[in-house]
Amino acid sequence: MSRNPLSALCFSLVISSLHGIQASAQTNQQLLQERLISPAVYELLNSRGANTPLERLEVIQEACGAHQLSPSDCGNTRRWREY
């Protein structure tokens, strides 16, 4: 049974949010500078006011479901483990 990329993303973000403060303390700008998110994801998060890990997850899931982000932004769950 194959895993849905959105489910994997959600799982990764939930696990990383359990690691807590360091992840939630990072701003979107810091995530971009550290290349943990792409410029497209950065713009999307800022345009929607998503600043917490949960808000980021919700915005990205919605955008991926609507095909508003590239497959690499939606499918690269390794990148999301850091925040």
Backbone as a ProteinNet text record, in pm:
[ID]
protein_1_A
[PRIMARY]
MSRNPLSALCFSLVISSLHGIQASAQTNQQLLQERLISPAVYELLNSRGANTPLERLEVIQEACGAHQLSPSDCGNTRRWREY
[TERTIARY]
84.7	0	89.3	71.6	155.8	104.2	196.1	161.6	131.1	27.9	-8.7	95	150.1	249.8	199.5	72.4	19.7	15.9	-14	-13.2	127.9	223.1	362.5	407.6	367.1	400.5	339.6	215.2	145.8	215.9	247.2	314.9	448.5	525.7	655.6	642.5	544.8	526.6	477	391.7	344.7	461.5	542.6	659.1	752.4	778.8	870.5	812	680.4	620.5	633.3	643.8	664.3	803.1	894.9	1028.8	1031.8	924.7	891.2	949.1	1002.2	1027.8	1118.8	1225.1	1316.7	1244.3	1159.7	1087.6	990.1	914.2	813.9	875.3	999.8	1064.8	1119.1	1130.8	1182.5	1077.6	1119.5	1029.9	1033.3	937.4	936.7	1064.6	1111	1234.3	1353.5	1361.2	1470.6	1462.9	1341.9	1324.6	1370	1340.3	1383.5	1535.2	1592.6	1737.5	1812.5	1755.6	1818.3	1782	1709	1667	1582	1506.1	1413.3	1281.2	1255.5	1138.9	1184.8	1109.1	1139.5	1083.5	1129.4	1071.4	920.2	872.1	727.8	651.2	704	639.3	646.3	759.5	775	668.9	653.2	553.4	412.7	383.6	252.1	224.6	320	301.7	281.4	360.6	347	215.5	173.7	48.6	-73.1	-61.3	-172	-154	-44.5	-20.6	7.8	65.4	95.4	233.6	236.8	363	397.6	302.7	328.8	336.2	396.7	402.8	265.1	165.5	31.6	-28.6	-14.1	-64.6	6.2	137.7	214.1	163.7	145	95.7	-37.9	-130.6	-264.2	-257.8	-178.9	-167.6	-103	1.6	71.2	-15.1	-85.3	-174.6	-281.4	-338.9	-442.2	-385.4	-269.5	-207.4	-167.8	-118.4	-81.3	-205.4	-311.6	-436.5	-495.2	-470.2	-519.8	-416.3	-305.6	-197.9	-142.5	-129.3	-74.5	75.8	130.6	274.4	329.8	459.7	524	526.4	537.7	545.8	663	772.8	886.4	853.9	773	732.6	631.3	554.6	452.8	504.9	597.4	639.4	767.9	841.7	970.1	952.1	912.6	882.5	1008.2	1121.1	1246.9	1271.1	1241.4	1260.4	1175.2	1058.2	963.8	997.8	1085.4	1117.1	1182.5	1237.7	1309.8	1219.6	1096.3	1008	870.7
-116.6	0	122.9	211.3	329.7	438.2	518.8	626	752.7	818	945.3	1049.2	1128	1228.7	1329.1	1363.8	1457.9	1395.6	1268.1	1199.8	1194.3	1167.4	1163	1300.1	1403.6	1540.5	1572	1538.4	1562.2	1489.2	1364.1	1285.4	1348	1389.4	1451	1578.7	1659	1784.4	1761.7	1664	1633.8	1587.3	1499.9	1450.9	1566.4	1650.5	1762.1	1860.9	1877.6	1970.2	1917.5	1786.2	1728.9	1762.1	1790.6	1829.8	1974.1	2044.5	2167	2298.2	2361.6	2504.1	2546.6	2475.5	2516.1	2527.3	2431.7	2433.5	2550.1	2571	2675.8	2814.4	2822.9	2951.9	3001.7	2915.1	2956.4	3034.7	3144.5	3223.9	3170	3213.1	3174.4	3221.6	3340.9	3394.9	3304.7	3258.3	3168.8	3036.4	2985.2	2859.9	2875.3	2989.9	3017	3029.5	3104.6	3125.2	2994	2905.3	2775.7	2673.8	2719	2636.4	2516.9	2535.9	2432.1	2443.6	2561.3	2583.2	2656.5	2641.2	2707.9	2850	2933.8	3068.4	3065	2967.6	2957.2	2927.8	2838.7	2806	2926.3	2994	3114.7	3218.5	3245.8	3344.1	3299.8	3172.8	3120.4	3135.6	3095.3	3104.2	3248.2	3338	3478.9	3538.3	3501.9	3557.4	3511.7	3395	3341.3	3363.6	3429.1	3457.5	3333.8	3231.1	3105.7	3114.8	3121.7	3140.6	3031.7	2947	2837	2706.6	2603	2475.6	2424.1	2435.9	2388.3	2471	2602.4	2688.2	2657	2636.2	2603	2473.3	2372.8	2243.4	2258.4	2329.5	2346	2417.4	2523.8	2600.5	2515.3	2443.8	2362.8	2246	2182.2	2073.2	2123.7	2238	2294.9	2328.4	2390.5	2429.2	2307.1	2204.5	2082.4	2013.5	2011.6	1951	2024.3	2155.8	2238	2250.8	2177.3	2179.6	2320	2395.1	2530	2532.6	2421.3	2410	2298.8	2306.1	2203.6	2070.3	1962.1	1830	1821.1	1889.2	1883.6	1952.5	2057.5	2124.3	2040.9	1962	1880.4	1742.9	1689.9	1552.8	1535	1641.9	1628.7	1640	1531.9	1534.8	1545	1505.8	1515.1	1660.6	1753.7	1895.6	1941.8	1883	1928.4	1878	1784.2	1726.9	1826.9	1931.7	2028.3	2129.9	2140.9	2239.9	2186.8
0	0	0	-96.7	-104.1	-11.8	34.2	126.1	50.8	88.8	30.5	71.4	-24.6	10.3	114.3	108.7	207.6	346.5	353.4	482.3	538.6	451.5	495.4	542.1	471.2	510.8	646.5	661.9	788.6	902.4	881.9	984.1	1021.1	919.9	946.3	1026.1	992.7	1064.9	1206.5	1225.7	1360.3	1445.8	1392.6	1467.1	1498.2	1399.3	1424	1522.8	1522.6	1618.4	1760.2	1775.6	1907.1	1960.9	1869.5	1911	1956.5	1930.9	1996.2	1958.7	2058.6	2057.1	1943.3	1916.4	1811.8	1679	1647.1	1520.3	1514.1	1619.6	1615.5	1625.4	1673.7	1686.9	1554	1455.7	1326.5	1249.9	1192.8	1109.6	967.5	888.2	747.7	679.5	716.5	658.5	691.2	815	854.5	778.6	763.3	689.2	545.2	485.6	348.1	342.2	433.5	434.3	454.4	532.6	556.4	448.2	348.5	234.5	274.9	382.3	424.4	349.7	294.7	209.7	83.9	-21.5	-147.5	-145.8	-238.7	-248.8	-272.3	-347.3	-373.3	-244	-161.7	-34.9	58.5	59.7	142.1	107.3	-21.6	-65.9	-26.7	-44.7	-10.4	139.4	220.9	365.7	410.9	356.6	393.9	345.9	227	173.5	253.8	316.6	395.9	546	584.4	725.7	808.7	747.3	817.1	881	1014.1	1084.3	1183.9	1216.8	1309.2	1230.1	1287.8	1216.2	1173.2	1258.6	1223.7	1110.3	1117.5	1009.7	878.5	885.5	764.2	703.3	788.2	740.8	669.5	731.3	673	538.1	529.7	405.4	296.7	331	231.2	184.7	276.7	236.7	140.5	173.6	87.3	-50.8	-54	-181.2	-263.9	-198.1	-270.4	-326.6	-248.5	-295.5	-414.2	-420.8	-532.1	-643.8	-633.1	-733.6	-753.3	-644.1	-650.3	-624.8	-580.5	-557.4	-644.5	-668.9	-751	-676.9	-751.4	-686.7	-588.6	-617	-524.7	-392.9	-395.4	-271.5	-194.2	-264.2	-197.8	-157.6	-231.3	-209.2	-132.8	-109.5	-42.4	108.2	170.4	313.2	398.3	345.5	421.4	463.3	376.6	404.2	521.5	537.8	641	779.7	791.6	923.1	1015.6	961	1042	1109.2	1064.8	1127	1129.2
[MASK]
+++++++++++++++++++++++++++++++++++++++++++++++++++++++++++++++++++++++++++++++++++

